[in-house]
Amino acid sequence: MSSSSAAVSGIGRIPEAVPLSLCTREPYVPADRLVAEMVPPPRFDSVRFDTYIPDPNQPSQTEAVRVLSGFATGLGGAPAGGTAGKRRLFGFGRPRKKTPTGPRGVYLDGGYGVGKTHLLASLWHAAPAEPELKAFGTFVELTNLVGALGFQKTVQTLSGHRLVCIDEFELDDPGDTVLVSTLLGKLVDAGVALAATSNTLPGKLGEGRFAAADFLREIQGLSAHFRALRIDGEDYRHRGLPEAPAPYSDEQVTKAAYATEGASLDEFPPLLDHLARVHPSRYGALTDGLKAVCLTDVQPVPDQSTALRLVVLADRLYDREVPVLASGLPFDKLFSEDMLNGGYRKKYFRAISRLTALARDAKGLVEH
């Protein structure tokens, strides 16, 4: 019996509309929407450098704001696109005769929860260019854009930008490594400035995930495009905050879903199965219009492929500020010890951190 059926037959009167279900959604995202949505997500729409609060015990955070502010200022001048634009020297307004040497981008390296996405979005907002001349997207969204438009069309589209920001930059397989290395090289040649965030230094990308040593040339080529900027600190999402709420009962979650307009209600295991049928680049569209996600019977994630899909869903829910109410196991028990000690451990810890923050946001759904 589904959660929705159980709610109606086993809990008593719930005189509200039937909740939505993620498992019934299979969104199609046209290529023009992919391009149009390459802007900071709702959570980071209003962030700026002056809304970033550096930890006074971590001077690298203050330094990051200073460096990125200067980086944004250096983006003045004509846009990269067009015949004249492609001959602009990055950071100045004069024509260039050849591709300049040295890093033409900034790469924010640090643990989860130190505010890297906040800073990357702030850079996007601060860059002196019209929104259509700068792009912001996750690494997954960038690679999917290539799949939707084709490589040459993607190069043509993004070469007209002054700045391309890539959040959650990670290399999970050889195909992505060769693809992105070539793509970014083309963009740099076109005069596009780059900025990225990651939990891994550029030269260490891919370690523990595939035979990265076999793609050393591509990885070193990627590294050459960036100046790495280390940001230290603890996870701000839990700094000084009370412990996340324990999971609720199936009954509490179901009642809250029926009482919350725009909430979805799904059992966790079927949802994991459904995620395998939807490309991760569409997980944002999967959550369109949702005010809350309610999950029953949360269980350990069975395998790494499923776990990586769940990480992407957690990122999209966090970006869109969608609270998550759940029953079953707490979120810090989702991933096995082997997963938390493996090559993707930073992704899993980020997912736990973000889901925990969203669980805290959902507490009011039960209380009200």
C-alpha positions as CSV (number, residue, x, y, z in Angstrom):
1,M,0.0,0.0,0.0
2,S,1.3,3.4,-0.9
3,S,1.9,6.2,1.7
4,S,-1.0,8.1,0.2
5,S,-3.4,5.1,0.5
6,A,-2.2,4.4,4.0
7,A,-2.8,8.0,4.9
8,V,-6.4,7.9,3.8
9,S,-7.3,4.5,5.1
10,G,-5.3,4.1,8.2
11,I,-4.9,7.4,9.9
12,G,-8.4,8.8,9.9
13,R,-9.8,12.0,8.6
14,I,-7.4,14.2,6.7
15,P,-9.6,16.7,5.0
16,E,-6.9,18.2,2.7
17,A,-6.0,17.7,-0.9
18,V,-4.0,14.6,-1.9
19,P,-0.3,15.5,-1.8
20,L,1.9,15.5,-5.0
21,S,4.3,12.6,-5.7
22,L,7.8,12.8,-7.0
23,C,7.5,9.2,-8.3
24,T,4.8,10.3,-10.8
25,R,7.0,13.0,-12.3
26,E,9.2,12.5,-15.4
27,P,10.0,16.0,-16.5
28,Y,11.3,16.9,-19.9
29,V,13.6,19.9,-20.0
30,P,14.1,21.5,-23.4
31,A,17.5,22.8,-24.3
32,D,16.5,26.5,-24.3
33,R,15.3,26.1,-20.7
34,L,18.7,24.6,-19.8
35,V,20.4,27.7,-21.1
36,A,17.9,30.2,-19.6
37,E,18.2,28.6,-16.1
38,M,21.9,29.0,-15.9
39,V,21.6,31.5,-13.1
40,P,22.1,31.1,-9.3
41,P,19.2,29.1,-7.8
42,P,16.6,30.6,-5.5
43,R,18.6,30.1,-2.3
44,F,21.5,32.1,-3.7
45,D,19.5,34.7,-5.7
46,S,19.9,37.4,-3.1
47,V,23.4,36.6,-1.8
48,R,26.2,39.1,-2.2
49,F,29.8,39.5,-0.9
50,D,28.6,41.7,1.9
51,T,26.1,39.0,3.1
52,Y,28.8,36.5,3.5
53,I,29.9,36.4,7.1
54,P,33.5,35.1,7.4
55,D,34.4,33.1,10.4
56,P,36.8,35.3,12.4
57,N,38.9,32.3,13.1
58,Q,39.4,31.5,9.5
59,P,41.3,34.3,7.7
60,S,41.1,32.4,4.4
61,Q,37.4,33.2,4.2
62,T,38.0,37.0,4.5
63,E,40.8,36.6,1.9
64,A,38.4,34.8,-0.5
65,V,36.0,37.7,-0.4
66,R,38.8,40.1,-1.2
67,V,40.2,38.1,-4.1
68,L,36.8,37.4,-5.6
69,S,35.7,41.0,-5.3
70,G,38.8,42.0,-7.3
71,F,38.2,39.2,-9.7
72,A,34.7,40.6,-10.4
73,T,36.0,44.1,-10.9
74,G,38.5,42.7,-13.4
75,L,35.6,41.5,-15.5
76,G,34.8,44.9,-16.9
77,G,35.0,45.7,-20.6
78,A,33.4,44.3,-23.7
79,P,31.7,40.9,-23.5
80,A,33.6,37.9,-24.8
81,G,31.1,37.1,-27.6
82,G,31.4,38.5,-31.1
83,T,34.5,39.2,-33.2
84,A,35.7,42.1,-31.1
85,G,34.8,40.5,-27.8
86,K,36.9,37.4,-28.6
87,R,39.9,39.7,-28.9
88,R,39.5,41.2,-25.5
89,L,42.2,40.6,-22.9
90,F,40.6,39.3,-19.8
91,G,40.6,41.9,-17.0
92,F,41.3,44.8,-19.3
93,G,39.6,46.3,-22.3
94,R,42.3,46.1,-24.9
95,P,42.4,43.7,-27.9
96,R,44.6,40.7,-27.4
97,K,46.7,39.2,-30.2
98,K,46.9,35.7,-28.7
99,T,45.5,33.7,-25.8
100,P,47.1,34.9,-22.6
101,T,49.1,32.5,-20.5
102,G,48.5,31.7,-16.9
103,P,45.3,31.0,-15.0
104,R,42.2,32.8,-16.4
105,G,39.8,31.5,-13.7
106,V,39.5,31.1,-9.9
107,Y,38.8,27.8,-8.3
108,L,37.3,27.7,-4.7
109,D,38.6,24.6,-2.9
110,G,37.3,23.7,0.6
111,G,35.2,21.4,2.6
112,Y,31.4,21.3,2.6
113,G,29.6,24.1,4.4
114,V,32.2,26.9,4.2
115,G,30.1,29.0,1.9
116,K,31.8,28.3,-1.5
117,T,28.5,28.4,-3.4
118,H,27.5,31.6,-1.6
119,L,30.8,33.2,-2.8
120,L,30.4,31.8,-6.4
121,A,26.9,33.2,-6.7
122,S,28.1,36.5,-5.2
123,L,30.8,36.7,-7.9
124,W,28.1,36.1,-10.6
125,H,26.0,38.9,-9.2
126,A,29.0,41.2,-8.8
127,A,30.3,40.6,-12.4
128,P,29.6,43.8,-14.4
129,A,27.7,42.1,-17.2
130,E,24.1,41.6,-18.2
131,P,22.6,38.3,-16.9
132,E,22.6,36.8,-20.4
133,L,26.4,37.3,-20.6
134,K,27.2,35.2,-17.6
135,A,26.3,31.7,-16.7
136,F,25.9,29.8,-13.4
137,G,25.4,26.1,-13.2
138,T,26.5,22.9,-11.5
139,F,29.0,20.5,-13.1
140,V,26.2,18.1,-13.8
141,E,24.1,20.8,-15.5
142,L,27.1,21.8,-17.6
143,T,27.7,18.3,-18.9
144,N,24.0,17.8,-19.6
145,L,24.0,21.1,-21.6
146,V,26.6,19.6,-23.9
147,G,24.4,16.5,-24.2
148,A,21.4,18.6,-25.1
149,L,23.0,21.1,-27.5
150,G,25.9,19.2,-28.8
151,F,29.6,20.1,-28.2
152,Q,30.0,22.8,-30.9
153,K,26.7,24.5,-30.1
154,T,27.6,24.6,-26.4
155,V,30.9,26.2,-27.2
156,Q,29.2,28.7,-29.5
157,T,26.6,29.5,-26.8
158,L,29.0,29.9,-23.9
159,S,31.7,31.7,-25.9
160,G,29.4,34.7,-25.9
161,H,29.6,35.0,-22.1
162,R,31.9,37.0,-20.0
163,L,31.8,34.6,-17.1
164,V,31.0,31.0,-16.6
165,C,30.6,29.8,-13.0
166,I,30.6,26.0,-12.3
167,D,29.4,24.8,-8.9
168,E,30.3,21.4,-7.5
169,F,33.1,20.8,-10.0
170,E,33.9,17.1,-9.9
171,L,35.3,14.5,-12.2
172,D,33.5,11.1,-11.8
173,D,34.5,9.4,-15.0
174,P,37.0,9.6,-17.9
175,G,34.3,10.8,-20.4
176,D,33.6,13.9,-18.3
177,T,37.3,14.5,-17.9
178,V,38.0,14.7,-21.6
179,L,34.8,16.5,-22.4
180,V,35.2,19.3,-19.8
181,S,38.9,19.7,-20.4
182,T,38.2,20.3,-24.1
183,L,35.2,22.6,-23.4
184,L,36.9,24.8,-20.9
185,G,40.0,25.1,-23.2
186,K,37.7,26.4,-26.0
187,L,36.0,28.9,-23.7
188,V,39.3,30.2,-22.4
189,D,40.5,30.7,-26.0
190,A,37.3,32.7,-26.6
191,G,38.1,35.1,-23.7
192,V,35.6,33.7,-21.2
193,A,36.5,34.0,-17.5
194,L,35.9,30.9,-15.4
195,A,35.1,30.3,-11.7
196,A,34.4,27.0,-10.0
197,T,33.8,25.4,-6.6
198,S,34.9,22.0,-5.5
199,N,35.8,19.8,-2.5
200,T,38.9,18.7,-4.3
201,L,42.0,20.5,-5.6
202,P,42.2,20.7,-9.4
203,G,45.2,18.4,-9.6
204,K,43.5,15.8,-7.4
205,L,40.3,15.6,-9.4
206,G,39.2,12.0,-10.1
207,E,41.4,10.4,-7.5
208,G,39.7,7.3,-6.0
209,R,36.9,7.4,-8.6
210,F,38.6,6.2,-11.8
211,A,42.1,5.8,-13.2
212,A,42.9,9.5,-13.0
213,A,46.6,8.9,-13.7
214,D,45.6,7.8,-17.2
215,F,44.1,11.3,-17.8
216,L,46.8,13.3,-16.2
217,R,47.2,15.5,-19.3
218,E,43.5,16.5,-19.3
219,I,43.5,17.1,-15.5
220,Q,46.7,19.2,-15.6
221,G,45.1,21.1,-18.5
222,L,42.1,21.8,-16.4
223,S,44.3,22.9,-13.5
224,A,46.2,25.4,-15.7
225,H,43.0,27.4,-16.3
226,F,42.5,28.2,-12.6
227,R,44.1,29.9,-9.6
228,A,43.2,27.7,-6.7
229,L,41.8,29.6,-3.6
230,R,41.6,27.5,-0.5
231,I,38.7,28.3,1.9
232,D,39.0,26.7,5.4
233,G,36.4,26.4,8.1
234,E,33.6,24.3,9.6
235,D,30.2,23.7,8.2
236,Y,28.3,26.9,8.7
237,R,24.9,25.1,8.4
238,H,25.4,23.6,11.8
239,R,27.6,26.1,13.5
240,G,26.0,26.9,16.8
241,L,22.7,25.5,15.8
242,P,20.6,22.9,17.8
243,E,20.8,19.3,16.8
244,A,18.7,18.3,13.8
245,P,15.2,16.9,14.7
246,A,15.0,13.2,14.9
247,P,12.9,11.4,12.2
248,Y,9.1,11.6,12.7
249,S,6.6,8.8,12.5
250,D,4.9,7.8,9.3
251,E,1.7,9.2,10.6
252,Q,3.2,12.6,11.5
253,V,4.9,12.8,8.1
254,T,1.7,11.8,6.2
255,K,-0.5,14.2,8.1
256,A,1.9,17.0,7.5
257,A,2.0,16.3,3.8
258,Y,-1.8,16.4,3.6
259,A,-2.0,19.6,5.6
260,T,0.7,21.4,3.5
261,E,-0.3,22.8,0.2
262,G,2.2,22.0,-2.5
263,A,3.9,19.2,-0.5
264,S,4.9,15.8,-2.0
265,L,4.6,12.5,-0.3
266,D,6.6,9.4,-1.3
267,E,8.0,6.3,0.2
268,F,11.7,6.4,0.2
269,P,12.6,3.1,-1.5
270,P,10.3,3.7,-4.5
271,L,11.6,7.2,-4.8
272,L,15.2,5.9,-5.1
273,D,14.0,3.6,-7.9
274,H,12.3,6.4,-9.7
275,L,15.5,8.6,-9.6
276,A,17.2,5.9,-11.8
277,R,14.6,6.7,-14.5
278,V,15.2,10.5,-14.5
279,H,18.4,12.0,-15.6
280,P,20.1,13.9,-12.7
281,S,20.1,17.1,-14.8
282,R,16.3,17.1,-14.5
283,Y,16.1,16.8,-10.8
284,G,15.6,20.5,-10.5
285,A,12.6,20.3,-12.8
286,L,11.5,17.2,-10.7
287,T,11.0,19.6,-7.8
288,D,9.2,22.4,-9.6
289,G,6.5,24.0,-7.5
290,L,7.1,21.9,-4.4
291,K,6.7,23.6,-1.0
292,A,7.9,20.6,1.0
293,V,9.1,17.0,0.4
294,C,7.7,14.4,2.8
295,L,9.3,11.0,2.8
296,T,8.4,7.8,4.7
297,D,10.4,4.7,5.5
298,V,13.9,6.3,4.9
299,Q,16.4,3.4,4.7
300,P,20.1,3.0,4.0
301,V,21.0,3.7,0.4
302,P,21.7,0.3,-1.2
303,D,24.5,1.1,-3.6
304,Q,26.8,3.8,-4.8
305,S,25.0,4.6,-8.1
306,T,21.8,5.2,-6.1
307,A,23.7,7.2,-3.5
308,L,25.2,9.6,-6.1
309,R,21.7,10.2,-7.6
310,L,20.4,11.0,-4.1
311,V,23.3,13.5,-3.6
312,V,22.1,15.4,-6.7
313,L,18.5,15.4,-5.5
314,A,19.7,16.7,-2.1
315,D,21.6,19.5,-3.8
316,R,18.6,20.6,-5.9
317,L,16.3,20.6,-2.9
318,Y,18.8,22.6,-1.0
319,D,19.2,25.1,-3.8
320,R,15.5,25.6,-4.0
321,E,15.0,25.8,-0.2
322,V,12.5,22.9,-0.1
323,P,12.2,21.5,3.4
324,V,12.4,17.7,3.8
325,L,10.3,15.9,6.4
326,A,11.0,12.3,6.9
327,S,10.4,9.1,8.9
328,G,12.6,6.1,9.3
329,L,16.4,6.4,9.7
330,P,18.0,9.8,10.4
331,F,19.9,11.3,7.4
332,D,23.3,10.7,8.9
333,K,22.6,6.9,8.6
334,L,21.9,7.0,4.8
335,F,25.3,6.0,3.6
336,S,27.4,3.0,4.6
337,E,30.8,3.3,6.3
338,D,32.4,2.1,3.0
339,M,30.7,5.0,1.1
340,L,31.8,7.5,3.7
341,N,35.4,6.3,3.5
342,G,35.5,6.0,-0.3
343,G,36.3,8.4,-3.2
344,Y,32.9,10.1,-3.0
345,R,32.9,10.7,0.7
346,K,32.9,14.5,0.4
347,K,29.8,14.3,-1.7
348,Y,28.0,12.2,0.9
349,F,29.0,14.4,3.8
350,R,27.7,17.4,1.8
351,A,24.4,15.6,1.2
352,I,24.1,14.7,4.9
353,S,24.8,18.3,5.9
354,R,22.3,19.8,3.4
355,L,19.5,17.2,4.1
356,T,20.0,17.8,7.9
357,A,19.6,21.6,7.3
358,L,16.4,20.9,5.3
359,A,15.1,18.6,8.0
360,R,15.5,21.4,10.5
361,D,13.6,23.7,8.1
362,A,10.8,21.2,8.0
363,K,10.2,21.0,11.7
364,G,7.5,23.6,11.6
365,L,5.4,21.5,9.3
366,V,4.7,19.1,12.1
367,E,4.4,21.7,14.8
368,H,1.8,23.6,12.9
